[in-house]
């Protein structure tokens, strides 16, 4: 079941917090550190001033995404949207002249070179800036934020583009599917910048087979770990394995659906059972478990799994597809998710342990 989001859209109330994160995150960046602001004593002040301009531009498109406490920030521009207005350009030039003095010409030449490097042949999402507050580095939250954002973009079938101003980050971007396709060098003896492109990863939903036994077990165990204390409830890989094997082997009354991006390992699971009831005029379907890896939540993965379950049920002639309504308000987001998928609220479900 979907429980929480790893990221959210930034609002104007977040602005000073996310600006602080980005100002500090780029202190040691080869481009937005020493090249852009070689005066170390004023670098923080100057970077804050320019990042304020750029982040304000990104804020207008609702694609300035942050973790819950603005520990990590990703500033995107959606396809077809201008990174700056004529007024933004005038403010940038004015700020450069005012704060950088003789350095302004080199700085603006570099900005123009970055702008000129952007690919123009295909619509794409542009990652302008991404950074993690120094106090929160080393926990993977920046790459988790980027991974989740990319899942959203994948759901739209769109490519993504970025400039890597720090070669130390290239391998991280490559692990998420970006590839280098160009390089340019900034003026005034500046560093080189790599341009990177990522084709969308295509999501598909398939039925689990015997070869998926281990991943089905792992995904369901992660779900149960979010819902309960798995140890206290007796859940483990060993205790779940027989039930997983039986579900996969059955294929006549129970199934597991897996969501994958291209040929990558599954990132989500939905288990499905066929039931019979007079009120349903025969057979109907029941969703027993639904889980999506945290970094891919709110990116269309859960909806794709439910859509496939609906298609599957129609093929089998089911009249209904049901799911137990969780306790509200604790699971309000889960209820809202199913309502968005076309479900109606008809009441909760009670259970009786037959071993008791």
C-alpha positions, 0 to 999 in steps of 0.5 A: 500500500502507498503510505508516504511520499519521499518528495513534494513540490516546494512552495513559497513558504519553503523558499528560504530553507531550500535556498539555504540548502542549495547555497551551501550544497554548491560551496565546493562545486567546481563551477558554482564554487571557485569559478563563478565566485573566486572571492572565498570571503564573499562566495556564500553571499554571491551564490545566494544572490544568484541562486535566488534568481534561478530558483525563483524562476524554477518555482513558477513551474511547480517542478521545484521538488524537495524532500520533506524538510528541504534537506535535498532540492531538485530544480527542474524546468518542464518541456517547452517552458522557458528557463527565464523571462526577459525580466529574469534576464535583465535581473541576472545581468544587473545583479552580475554587474552590481555584485561581480564588477569586472568578473561579470563579463566572464560570468555571463559568458559562461552562463550563455555557454551553458544556455547554448549547450542545451539540446533543442531537437526534442522536448525534455525535462531539464534538471537545472540544479540539484543539491543536498544540505551538507549536514545531510550528505552521505545518506543517499537522499539526493539521489533518492530524490532524483530517482523519484523525480525521474520515475515521474518523468518516466511515467510521462515518457519524457527524456531528461537533460542535465549539465554535470558541473562536478565530475565526481557526480557523473557515476551517480547520474549514470547509475540512474540512466544518464549518459554523457553526450557532450562537454564544454569548457567555461571561459576564463580558465574555467572547468569543463562541464559534461552534458548528460541525457537520459531516455525515459525508462518504460514501465511495464506490468507483468505476471510473476513467475517462479523465477520471481519468488525471491523478489516477490517475497522481498517486496511483500516483506517490505510492505509488511515492515511498514504496516507492522512489526514484522518480527513480532508478527512472525513475518520473515523471508522463511515464513513467507516463502511457502505462501509466495510459492503457493500464490505463484504456482496457483495461477488459477485463483491468485496472482502477483503482478510486478511493475518494472522499468525496462529490464530493471528489477521490479519496483512494485507488486500487487497481489490479486485473488479471485473470490465469489459472492452472491452480491457480486453475481459471481466472481470478483477480484480482491487486491490483497497487497500493493507495494511500491518502492519508496523512491517510485511512489507518486510516480504512477507505478501504483496506478499502473498496477491497479490498471493492469489488475482492472484489465486482468479482471475484465478479461476473467469476467469479474464484476467487481474489484475490491480492496480493504479500506484501511483505518482513516485518517492514518491511511488517508493517502491510501484511501485517496489513491484508490478513490483516484483509481475509480474505487468507491468507499463502501465500508471497511473489512473485518477479519477473524483469525481462524487459528485463534 
